[in-house]
Amino acid sequence: MTILLFAMLGLFIFMMFRRNKKTQQQQAKLQSQFEPGVEVMTSFGLFGRIVSIDDAENKVVLELSPGHLATVHRQAVTKIVEPPVADEEPTAVPDDASSLTAQETDATPNAVVETPDEAGKRLNDEGKKDI
C-alpha cells in the first residue's frame, strides 16, 4: 500500500514538472517571435502593435492606437494576434429588416392571427387561472 502511495506521489510530481516545462517552452517560443510591427494581446486584454523591445529591462512598448503608447512587462504579452483570413466572403446584410420577416411569415402559413383585443383578453385570462 505504501509503495502505491509513493508511486502516485512520484507520478503527480512528474506530471507537474512536465507541465511546467511545456509552459516554459511555449512562452520561450512565443517571446522569440516578438519583433517590432507584430500585433499582440496582453494578459489583461489590451491589443496593440509592438513598437520596441527592451531585453535588458524586459519591457515592451505597444502602440494601442495611433499616437498612444503603453509600456508593459514582456511576460504580460501572452498572444500574437493573427490577421483575419481574407478568403472568406462577408455575410450579406440587408438594408432593412423587412426581408428577414418576410421569410418567417412564408414559412408558417398556418399561424393563427390574433387581434390586439383578443390577445389582451387571452393574457388577462391566463393570469386568473391561479386564483
DSSP file with accessible surface (Angstrom, degrees, kcal/mol):
  #  RESIDUE AA STRUCTURE BP1 BP2  ACC     N-H-->O    O-->H-N    N-H-->O    O-->H-N    TCO  KAPPA ALPHA  PHI   PSI    X-CA   Y-CA   Z-CA
    1    1 A M     >        0   0  190      0, 0.0     4,-1.9     0, 0.0     5,-0.1   0.000 360.0 360.0 360.0 -40.9    0.0    0.0    0.0
    2    2 A T  H  >  +     0   0   92      1,-0.2     4,-2.5     2,-0.2     5,-0.2   0.887 360.0  53.8 -66.7 -37.1    2.8    2.4    0.9
    3    3 A I  H  > S+     0   0  142      1,-0.2     4,-2.5     2,-0.2    -1,-0.2   0.914 107.8  50.4 -64.1 -41.3    4.6    1.6   -2.4
    4    4 A L  H  > S+     0   0  106      2,-0.2     4,-2.4     1,-0.2    -1,-0.2   0.907 109.5  51.3 -63.3 -41.1    1.4    2.5   -4.3
    5    5 A L  H  X S+     0   0  117     -4,-1.9     4,-2.2     1,-0.2    -2,-0.2   0.930 112.0  45.7 -63.0 -45.2    1.1    5.8   -2.4
    6    6 A F  H  X S+     0   0  130     -4,-2.5     4,-2.7     1,-0.2    -2,-0.2   0.875 111.3  53.4 -66.0 -36.0    4.8    6.8   -3.2
    7    7 A A  H  X S+     0   0   59     -4,-2.5     4,-2.4     2,-0.2    -2,-0.2   0.922 110.3  46.7 -64.5 -42.6    4.3    5.8   -6.9
    8    8 A M  H  X S+     0   0  119     -4,-2.4     4,-2.4     2,-0.2    -2,-0.2   0.902 112.7  50.0 -66.4 -39.1    1.2    8.0   -7.2
    9    9 A L  H  X S+     0   0   90     -4,-2.2     4,-2.4     2,-0.2    -2,-0.2   0.923 111.4  48.8 -64.4 -43.4    3.1   10.9   -5.5
   10   10 A G  H  X S+     0   0   39     -4,-2.7     4,-2.5     2,-0.2    -2,-0.2   0.905 111.3  49.7 -62.5 -40.5    6.0   10.4   -7.9
   11   11 A L  H  X S+     0   0  107     -4,-2.4     4,-2.6     2,-0.2    -2,-0.2   0.918 110.3  51.0 -64.7 -41.0    3.7   10.4  -10.9
   12   12 A F  H  X S+     0   0  134     -4,-2.4     4,-2.1     2,-0.2    -2,-0.2   0.928 111.9  46.0 -62.2 -46.1    2.0   13.5   -9.7
   13   13 A I  H  X S+     0   0   68     -4,-2.4     4,-2.4     2,-0.2     5,-0.2   0.917 112.1  52.0 -64.0 -41.2    5.3   15.4   -9.2
   14   14 A F  H  X S+     0   0  123     -4,-2.5     4,-2.3     1,-0.2    -2,-0.2   0.935 110.7  47.3 -60.8 -45.8    6.5   14.1  -12.7
   15   15 A M  H  X S+     0   0   92     -4,-2.6     4,-2.3     1,-0.2    -1,-0.2   0.884 110.8  52.9 -64.9 -36.6    3.3   15.4  -14.4
   16   16 A M  H  X S+     0   0   81     -4,-2.1     4,-2.1    -5,-0.2    -2,-0.2   0.943 111.9  43.9 -65.5 -46.1    3.6   18.8  -12.6
   17   17 A F  H  X S+     0   0  130     -4,-2.4     4,-2.3     1,-0.2    -2,-0.2   0.889 112.5  53.4 -66.2 -37.0    7.2   19.3  -13.7
   18   18 A R  H  X S+     0   0  118     -4,-2.3     4,-2.3    -5,-0.2    -1,-0.2   0.918 109.3  48.5 -63.4 -43.3    6.4   18.1  -17.3
   19   19 A R  H  X S+     0   0  183     -4,-2.3     4,-2.3     1,-0.2    -1,-0.2   0.919 111.5  49.5 -64.3 -43.7    3.5   20.7  -17.5
   20   20 A N  H  X S+     0   0   79     -4,-2.1     4,-2.3     1,-0.2    -1,-0.2   0.896 110.0  51.5 -62.0 -39.3    5.7   23.5  -16.2
   21   21 A K  H  X S+     0   0  130     -4,-2.3     4,-2.3     2,-0.2    -2,-0.2   0.924 110.1  48.6 -65.2 -42.1    8.4   22.6  -18.7
   22   22 A K  H  X S+     0   0  105     -4,-2.3     4,-2.5     2,-0.2    -2,-0.2   0.912 111.2  50.5 -62.9 -42.8    5.9   22.6  -21.6
   23   23 A T  H  X S+     0   0   70     -4,-2.3     4,-2.4     1,-0.2    -1,-0.2   0.920 110.5  49.0 -62.5 -42.5    4.6   26.0  -20.5
   24   24 A Q  H  X S+     0   0  139     -4,-2.3     4,-2.5     2,-0.2    -1,-0.2   0.896 110.9  50.6 -65.2 -38.2    8.1   27.5  -20.3
   25   25 A Q  H  X S+     0   0  116     -4,-2.3     4,-2.4     2,-0.2    -2,-0.2   0.917 111.1  48.1 -65.7 -42.3    8.9   26.1  -23.8
   26   26 A Q  H  X S+     0   0  135     -4,-2.5     4,-2.4     2,-0.2    -2,-0.2   0.914 112.5  48.9 -64.6 -40.9    5.7   27.7  -25.2
   27   27 A Q  H  X S+     0   0   60     -4,-2.4     4,-2.6     2,-0.2    -2,-0.2   0.909 111.7  49.0 -65.2 -41.2    6.5   31.0  -23.6
   28   28 A A  H  X S+     0   0   63     -4,-2.5     4,-1.6     2,-0.2    -2,-0.2   0.910 111.6  49.5 -65.6 -39.4   10.0   31.0  -24.9
   29   29 A K  H  X S+     0   0  140     -4,-2.4     4,-0.7     2,-0.2    -2,-0.2   0.922 112.4  48.2 -64.3 -42.7    8.8   30.2  -28.4
   30   30 A L  H >< S+     0   0   28     -4,-2.4     3,-1.2     1,-0.2     4,-0.3   0.939 111.3  49.1 -63.7 -45.5    6.2   33.0  -28.2
   31   31 A Q  H >< S+     0   0   37     -4,-2.6     3,-0.9     1,-0.3    -1,-0.2   0.775 103.1  61.3 -70.0 -23.2    8.8   35.5  -27.0
   32   32 A S  H 3< S+     0   0   91     -4,-1.6    -1,-0.3     1,-0.2    -2,-0.2   0.734 100.3  56.3 -72.7 -18.8   11.2   34.6  -29.7
   33   33 A Q  T << S+     0   0   91     -3,-1.2     2,-0.3    -4,-0.7    -1,-0.2   0.498  81.1 114.0 -88.5  -5.3    8.6   35.7  -32.3
   34   34 A F    <   +     0   0   14     -3,-0.9    19,-0.1    -4,-0.3    -3,-0.0  -0.522  34.7 140.9 -70.4 129.4    8.4   39.2  -30.8
   35   35 A E    >   -     0   0  120     -2,-0.3     3,-1.7    17,-0.1    15,-0.3  -0.963  59.3 -73.1-158.8 157.4    9.6   41.9  -33.1
   36   36 A P  T 3  S+     0   0   84      0, 0.0    15,-0.2     0, 0.0     3,-0.1  -0.299 116.3  31.1 -57.6 135.3    8.5   45.4  -33.9
   37   37 A G  T 3  S+     0   0   41     13,-3.1     2,-0.4     1,-0.3    14,-0.1   0.287  84.5 128.9 100.7  -6.3    5.4   45.5  -36.0
   38   38 A V    <   -     0   0   26     -3,-1.7    12,-2.2    12,-0.2     2,-0.4  -0.652  58.6-127.7 -86.0 134.0    3.8   42.3  -34.7
   39   39 A E  E     +A   49   0A  67     -2,-0.4    42,-2.1    42,-0.3     2,-0.3  -0.673  40.4 171.2 -79.7 129.1    0.2   42.5  -33.5
   40   40 A V  E     -AB  48  80A   0      8,-3.1     8,-2.2    -2,-0.4     2,-0.4  -0.865  29.5-139.2-136.0 167.5   -0.2   41.2  -29.9
   41   41 A M  E     -AB  47  79A  45     38,-2.6    37,-1.7    -2,-0.3    38,-1.6  -0.991  20.9-137.7-127.1 139.0   -2.6   40.8  -27.0
   42   42 A T  E >   - B   0  77A   0      4,-2.5     3,-1.6    -2,-0.4    35,-0.3  -0.418  29.5-104.7 -89.2 170.3   -1.6   41.3  -23.3
   43   43 A S  T 3  S+     0   0   79     33,-2.8    34,-0.1     1,-0.3    -1,-0.1   0.726 121.4  52.4 -67.8 -19.0   -2.7   39.1  -20.4
   44   44 A F  T 3  S-     0   0  122     32,-0.2    -1,-0.3     2,-0.1    33,-0.1   0.213 125.1 -96.7-105.1  15.9   -5.1   41.9  -19.3
   45   45 A G  S <  S+     0   0   42     -3,-1.6     2,-0.4     1,-0.3    -2,-0.1   0.551  72.7 141.4  92.5   8.2   -6.8   42.3  -22.7
   46   46 A L        -     0   0   64      2,-0.0    -4,-2.5     0, 0.0     2,-0.4  -0.699  35.3-154.1 -84.2 134.8   -5.0   45.2  -24.4
   47   47 A F  E     +A   41   0A 116     -2,-0.4     2,-0.3    -6,-0.2    -6,-0.2  -0.888  31.6 132.8-105.1 139.6   -4.4   44.8  -28.2
   48   48 A G  E     -A   40   0A   3     -8,-2.2    -8,-3.1    -2,-0.4     2,-0.4  -0.975  51.1 -96.6-168.8 179.5   -1.6   46.6  -29.8
   49   49 A R  E     -AC  39  63A 112     14,-1.8    14,-2.9    -2,-0.3     2,-0.3  -0.933  41.5-113.0-114.1 134.0    1.4   46.6  -32.1
   50   50 A I  E     + C   0  62A   2    -12,-2.2   -13,-3.1    -2,-0.4    12,-0.2  -0.506  35.1 173.4 -69.3 127.1    4.9   46.2  -30.8
   51   51 A V  E     -     0   0A  62     10,-3.3     2,-0.3     1,-0.4    -1,-0.2   0.813  65.1  -9.1 -98.1 -48.2    7.0   49.3  -31.3
   52   52 A S  E     - C   0  61A  53      9,-1.1     9,-2.7   -17,-0.1     2,-0.4  -0.989  55.6-144.7-151.2 158.7   10.1   48.4  -29.4
   53   53 A I  E     - C   0  60A  43     -2,-0.3     2,-0.7     7,-0.2     7,-0.2  -0.992   3.0-160.7-129.0 129.8   11.5   45.8  -27.1
   54   54 A D  E  >> - C   0  59A  63      5,-3.3     5,-1.9    -2,-0.4     4,-0.7  -0.896   8.9-178.4-110.1  99.8   14.0   46.4  -24.2
   55   55 A D  T  45S+     0   0  108     -2,-0.7    -1,-0.2     1,-0.2     3,-0.1   0.822  78.2  59.9 -68.9 -30.5   15.6   43.0  -23.4
   56   56 A A  T  45S+     0   0   94      1,-0.2    -1,-0.2     3,-0.1    -2,-0.0   0.899 120.2  25.0 -66.7 -39.5   17.7   44.4  -20.6
   57   57 A E  T  45S-     0   0  115     -3,-0.1    -1,-0.2     2,-0.1    -2,-0.2   0.338 104.9-121.1-106.8   4.8   14.6   45.5  -18.6
   58   58 A N  T  <5 +     0   0   72     -4,-0.7    16,-2.6     1,-0.2     2,-0.4   0.904  63.1 144.0  55.1  46.9   12.1   43.1  -20.0
   59   59 A K  E   < -CD  54  73A  91     -5,-1.9    -5,-3.3    14,-0.3     2,-0.4  -0.906  34.8-163.8-117.8 145.8    9.8   45.9  -21.3
   60   60 A V  E     -CD  53  72A   0     12,-2.9    12,-2.6    -2,-0.4     2,-0.6  -0.995  12.0-145.7-126.8 130.9    7.8   46.1  -24.5
   61   61 A V  E     -CD  52  71A  28     -9,-2.7   -10,-3.3    -2,-0.4    -9,-1.1  -0.876  20.8-166.1 -98.0 121.4    6.4   49.3  -25.9
   62   62 A L  E     -CD  50  70A   0      8,-3.6     8,-2.6    -2,-0.6     2,-0.8  -0.879  19.0-141.5-108.8 141.5    3.0   48.8  -27.5
   63   63 A E  E     -CD  49  69A  66    -14,-2.9   -14,-1.8    -2,-0.4     6,-0.2  -0.891  19.8-179.4 -98.5 108.0    1.1   51.2  -29.8
   64   64 A L  E    S-     0   0A  65      4,-2.2    -1,-0.2    -2,-0.8     5,-0.1   0.882  71.3 -13.6 -76.8 -41.3   -2.5   50.8  -28.8
   65   65 A S  E >  S- D   0  68A  52      3,-1.0     3,-2.7    -3,-0.1    -1,-0.3  -0.935 104.9 -55.9-149.5 167.1   -3.8   53.3  -31.3
   66   66 A P  T 3  S+     0   0  115      0, 0.0     3,-0.1     0, 0.0    -3,-0.0  -0.259 127.6   3.4 -54.8 119.1   -2.0   55.9  -33.5
   67   67 A G  T 3  S+     0   0   68      1,-0.1     2,-0.6    -2,-0.0    -4,-0.0   0.347 106.2 106.5  90.3  -7.4   -0.1   58.1  -31.1
   68   68 A H  E <   -D   65   0A 117     -3,-2.7    -4,-2.2     2,-0.0    -3,-1.0  -0.922  47.2-177.3-111.9 114.2   -1.0   56.2  -27.9
   69   69 A L  E     -D   63   0A 107     -2,-0.6     2,-0.4    -6,-0.2    -6,-0.2  -0.809   9.0-170.1-111.8 148.9    1.9   54.1  -26.4
   70   70 A A  E     -D   62   0A  23     -8,-2.6    -8,-3.6    -2,-0.3     2,-0.5  -0.999  13.6-145.7-136.8 137.7    1.9   51.8  -23.4
   71   71 A T  E     +D   61   0A  88     -2,-0.4     2,-0.3   -10,-0.2   -10,-0.2  -0.912  28.0 169.7-104.0 124.6    4.9   50.2  -21.8
   72   72 A V  E     -D   60   0A  18    -12,-2.6   -12,-2.9    -2,-0.5     2,-0.1  -0.876  40.4 -90.7-129.5 162.6    4.2   46.7  -20.4
   73   73 A H  E >>  -D   59   0A  89     -2,-0.3     3,-1.5   -14,-0.2     4,-0.6  -0.445  38.4-119.5 -70.2 147.2    6.4   43.9  -19.0
   74   74 A R  G >4 S+     0   0   29    -16,-2.6     3,-1.1     1,-0.3    -1,-0.1   0.860 112.7  55.3 -60.0 -35.7    7.5   41.4  -21.6
   75   75 A Q  G 34 S+     0   0  128    -17,-0.3    -1,-0.3     1,-0.2   -16,-0.1   0.664  93.5  70.5 -74.4 -13.4    5.7   38.5  -19.8
   76   76 A A  G <4 S+     0   0   16     -3,-1.5   -33,-2.8   -34,-0.1     2,-0.8   0.733  79.0  85.8 -73.9 -20.5    2.4   40.4  -19.9
   77   77 A V  E <<  +B   42   0A   0     -3,-1.1   -35,-0.2    -4,-0.6     3,-0.1  -0.725  53.7 162.2 -82.6 111.8    2.3   39.9  -23.7
   78   78 A T  E     +     0   0A  56    -37,-1.7     2,-0.3    -2,-0.8   -36,-0.2   0.563  49.8  35.2-111.6 -12.3    0.7   36.5  -24.0
   79   79 A K  E     -B   41   0A 119    -38,-1.6   -38,-2.6   -49,-0.0     2,-0.5  -0.992  59.3-138.6-150.3 139.0   -0.6   36.1  -27.5
   80   80 A I  E     -B   40   0A  27     -2,-0.3     2,-0.6   -40,-0.2   -40,-0.3  -0.850  30.8-135.0 -93.3 126.6    0.3   37.0  -31.1
   81   81 A V        -     0   0   45    -42,-2.1   -42,-0.3    -2,-0.5    -2,-0.0  -0.737  13.8-146.0 -88.6 121.6   -2.8   38.1  -32.9
   82   82 A E        -     0   0  144     -2,-0.6     3,-0.1     1,-0.1   -42,-0.0  -0.643  23.5-110.5 -83.0 140.8   -3.1   36.6  -36.4
   83   83 A P        -     0   0  101      0, 0.0    -1,-0.1     0, 0.0     3,-0.1  -0.398  43.9 -95.0 -67.1 148.3   -4.7   38.8  -39.1
   84   84 A P        -     0   0  125      0, 0.0     2,-0.3     0, 0.0     0, 0.0  -0.317  42.4-101.3 -64.8 149.3   -8.1   37.5  -40.2
   85   85 A V    >   -     0   0   94      1,-0.1     3,-0.5    -3,-0.1    -3,-0.0  -0.537  26.1-158.2 -73.5 129.1   -8.3   35.3  -43.3
   86   86 A A  T 3  S+     0   0   95     -2,-0.3    -1,-0.1     1,-0.2     0, 0.0   0.479  76.0  84.5 -89.1  -1.3   -9.4   37.4  -46.3
   87   87 A D  T 3  S+     0   0  149      2,-0.1    -1,-0.2     0, 0.0     2,-0.2   0.784  70.8  89.3 -72.8 -26.1  -10.6   34.3  -48.3
   88   88 A E  S <  S-     0   0  154     -3,-0.5     0, 0.0     1,-0.1     0, 0.0  -0.493  78.6-126.9 -75.7 141.0  -14.0   34.2  -46.7
   89   89 A E        -     0   0  177     -2,-0.2    -2,-0.1     1,-0.1    -1,-0.1  -0.659  29.4-111.6 -83.6 139.0  -16.8   36.2  -48.2
   90   90 A P        -     0   0  120      0, 0.0     2,-0.3     0, 0.0    -1,-0.1  -0.372  35.8-101.1 -68.9 150.6  -18.6   38.6  -45.9
   91   91 A T        -     0   0  126      1,-0.1     2,-0.4    -2,-0.0     0, 0.0  -0.533  36.6-118.1 -72.7 132.3  -22.2   37.8  -45.0
   92   92 A A        -     0   0   95     -2,-0.3    -1,-0.1    -3,-0.1    -3,-0.0  -0.584  28.8-163.1 -74.8 126.2  -24.7   39.9  -46.9
   93   93 A V        -     0   0  118     -2,-0.4    -1,-0.0     2,-0.0     2,-0.0  -0.945  17.1-126.9-111.9 125.2  -26.7   42.0  -44.6
   94   94 A P        -     0   0   54      0, 0.0     3,-0.0     0, 0.0     6,-0.0  -0.303  15.2-123.2 -69.1 157.8  -30.0   43.5  -46.0
   95   95 A D  S    S+     0   0  174      2,-0.0     2,-0.3     1,-0.0    -2,-0.0   0.801  93.5  23.6 -70.5 -30.0  -30.6   47.3  -45.7
   96   96 A D  S >  S-     0   0   92      1,-0.0     3,-0.5     0, 0.0     4,-0.3  -0.889  76.3-121.2-133.6 166.9  -33.9   46.7  -43.9
   97   97 A A  T 3> S+     0   0   62     -2,-0.3     4,-1.9     1,-0.2     3,-0.5   0.511  90.6  90.8 -87.0  -3.3  -35.4   44.0  -41.7
   98   98 A S  H 3> S+     0   0   65      1,-0.2     4,-1.8     2,-0.2    -1,-0.2   0.865  84.1  54.2 -64.2 -32.7  -38.5   43.5  -44.0
   99   99 A S  H <> S+     0   0   48     -3,-0.5     4,-1.0     1,-0.2    -1,-0.2   0.834 107.5  51.7 -71.0 -27.3  -36.7   40.8  -46.0
  100  100 A L  H  > S+     0   0   91     -3,-0.5     4,-1.0    -4,-0.3    -2,-0.2   0.903 112.1  44.0 -73.8 -40.3  -35.9   38.9  -42.8
  101  101 A T  H  X S+     0   0   75     -4,-1.9     4,-1.9     1,-0.2     5,-0.2   0.802 104.9  63.9 -76.6 -25.3  -39.5   38.9  -41.5
  102  102 A A  H  X S+     0   0   43     -4,-1.8     4,-1.7    -5,-0.2    -1,-0.2   0.894 100.8  51.9 -65.9 -35.1  -40.9   38.0  -45.0
  103  103 A Q  H  X S+     0   0  136     -4,-1.0     4,-1.4     1,-0.2    -1,-0.2   0.898 108.5  50.9 -68.2 -36.7  -39.1   34.7  -44.9
  104  104 A E  H  X S+     0   0  134     -4,-1.0     4,-1.0     1,-0.2    -2,-0.2   0.908 109.0  49.3 -68.9 -40.7  -40.6   33.9  -41.5
  105  105 A T  H  < S+     0   0   89     -4,-1.9     3,-0.3     1,-0.2    -1,-0.2   0.867 110.7  51.1 -70.4 -31.5  -44.2   34.6  -42.4
  106  106 A D  H  < S+     0   0  127     -4,-1.7    -1,-0.2     1,-0.2    -2,-0.2   0.834 106.2  55.7 -71.5 -29.4  -43.9   32.5  -45.6
  107  107 A A  H  < S+     0   0   76     -4,-1.4    -1,-0.2     1,-0.2    -2,-0.2   0.737 109.4  46.4 -76.7 -22.2  -42.5   29.6  -43.5
  108  108 A T    ><  +     0   0   82     -4,-1.0     3,-1.1    -3,-0.3    -1,-0.2  -0.636  59.6 157.4-121.5  77.0  -45.5   29.5  -41.2
  109  109 A P  T 3  S+     0   0  104      0, 0.0    -1,-0.1     0, 0.0    -2,-0.1   0.755  72.0  59.9 -73.3 -19.3  -48.7   29.7  -43.2
  110  110 A N  T 3  S+     0   0  152     -3,-0.1     2,-0.1     2,-0.1    -2,-0.0   0.212  74.2 134.4 -93.3  16.6  -50.8   28.0  -40.5
  111  111 A A    <   -     0   0   63     -3,-1.1     2,-0.5    -6,-0.2    -3,-0.0  -0.413  58.9-120.1 -69.2 141.0  -50.1   30.7  -37.9
  112  112 A V        -     0   0  137     -2,-0.1     2,-0.5     1,-0.0    -1,-0.1  -0.706  21.2-142.1 -84.1 126.8  -53.2   32.0  -36.0
  113  113 A V        -     0   0  135     -2,-0.5     2,-0.4     0, 0.0    -1,-0.0  -0.777  20.4-168.6 -91.4 130.2  -53.8   35.7  -36.5
  114  114 A E        -     0   0   79     -2,-0.5    -2,-0.0     4,-0.0     0, 0.0  -0.960  16.3-131.2-124.6 134.0  -55.0   37.4  -33.3
  115  115 A T     >  -     0   0   67     -2,-0.4     4,-2.4     1,-0.1     5,-0.2  -0.398  30.8-109.0 -76.2 161.8  -56.3   40.9  -32.9
  116  116 A P  H  > S+     0   0  115      0, 0.0     4,-2.3     0, 0.0     5,-0.2   0.882 119.8  52.0 -60.3 -35.6  -55.0   43.1  -30.1
  117  117 A D  H  > S+     0   0  141      2,-0.2     4,-2.4     1,-0.2     5,-0.2   0.925 110.4  47.6 -67.1 -42.0  -58.2   42.8  -28.2
  118  118 A E  H  > S+     0   0  105      2,-0.2     4,-2.5     1,-0.2    -1,-0.2   0.894 111.6  50.8 -65.1 -39.0  -58.2   39.0  -28.4
  119  119 A A  H  X S+     0   0   24     -4,-2.4     4,-2.5     2,-0.2    -2,-0.2   0.922 110.7  48.8 -65.1 -42.4  -54.5   39.0  -27.3
  120  120 A G  H  X S+     0   0   30     -4,-2.3     4,-2.3    -5,-0.2    -2,-0.2   0.919 112.4  48.0 -63.1 -42.7  -55.2   41.2  -24.3
  121  121 A K  H  X S+     0   0  134     -4,-2.4     4,-2.5     2,-0.2     5,-0.2   0.926 111.8  50.0 -64.2 -43.5  -58.2   39.1  -23.2
  122  122 A R  H  X S+     0   0  103     -4,-2.5     4,-1.8     1,-0.2    -2,-0.2   0.935 112.1  47.4 -62.1 -42.7  -56.1   35.9  -23.6
  123  123 A L  H  X S+     0   0   96     -4,-2.5     4,-1.2     1,-0.2    -1,-0.2   0.884 112.5  49.0 -68.2 -37.1  -53.3   37.3  -21.5
  124  124 A N  H  X S+     0   0  108     -4,-2.3     4,-0.8    -5,-0.2    -1,-0.2   0.896 110.5  50.9 -68.1 -39.2  -55.7   38.6  -18.8
  125  125 A D  H  < S+     0   0   66     -4,-2.5     4,-0.5     1,-0.2     3,-0.4   0.847 104.2  58.1 -68.1 -32.2  -57.4   35.2  -18.6
  126  126 A E  H >< S+     0   0   89     -4,-1.8     3,-0.8     1,-0.2     4,-0.3   0.874 103.7  52.7 -65.8 -34.3  -54.1   33.4  -18.2
  127  127 A G  H >< S+     0   0   50     -4,-1.2     3,-0.6     1,-0.2    -1,-0.2   0.763 103.3  58.1 -72.0 -24.2  -53.3   35.4  -15.1
  128  128 A K  G >< S+     0   0  134     -4,-0.8     3,-0.9    -3,-0.4    -1,-0.2   0.557  82.2  84.1 -85.0  -7.2  -56.7   34.5  -13.5
  129  129 A K  G <  S+     0   0  160     -3,-0.8    -1,-0.2    -4,-0.5    -2,-0.1   0.788  84.1  59.4 -66.4 -25.9  -56.0   30.7  -13.6
  130  130 A D  G <         0   0  153     -3,-0.6    -1,-0.2    -4,-0.3    -2,-0.1   0.710 360.0 360.0 -76.6 -18.7  -54.1   30.8  -10.4
  131  131 A I    <         0   0  182     -3,-0.9    -3,-0.0    -4,-0.2    -4,-0.0  -0.378 360.0 360.0 -81.2 360.0  -57.0   32.2   -8.3
